[in-house]
Amino acid sequence: MSLIFSLDYQRRTKDSMFREFVDENDLPITQSTRLEQLPLTGGIKFLLLPRGRSVGRFAWLPSRAVPYIGAGAGVLWYRFEQEGDFVDESSLEIFPARLSSSGWAPTAYAGGGVDIHVLGSAFLTLDLRYSWAKPELDRDFVGFAPMNLSGLRTTAGLQWHF
């Protein structure tokens, strides 16, 4: 068993447009959406095989690959922004806007992966997690349900054992 601490950062920007409407110049009505996430989590990792074995009193041979399962919890900071032109579907008025929401939300995860011995005390970690988080949106999004930031995440990293 191991205790782990994770700090990740994800950012994605996606451009979009209204398909059913155009502006007064017959041009598409476009927006840009950006989502940033920074989860800070702590958890427990249960090793399914030993990390290695002792050979004599002074030698230790690491296992080539050590699969694990784990779970944890923490907090997730997010920032959600939409900027561009929008259509008021009741009046068909086109208006520019910059909408945003940011804050902290509780998060939890469960998953697994494998630690692969690379060299000496260095290991490559391949991790697959399903995370749960549903923050409430700020006033720019009044009337909207909480944002669902739950989903599958894959990461790769390096670790050293001392």
Secondary structure as UniProt FT lines:
FT   STRAND          2..7
FT   STRAND          10..22
FT   TURN            24..25
FT   STRAND          28..47
FT   STRAND          52..55
FT   TURN            56..58
FT   STRAND          59..62
FT   STRAND          65..88
FT   TURN            89..92
FT   STRAND          93..119
FT   TURN            120..121
FT   STRAND          122..132
FT   HELIX           139..141
FT   TURN            142..143
FT   STRAND          151..160
//
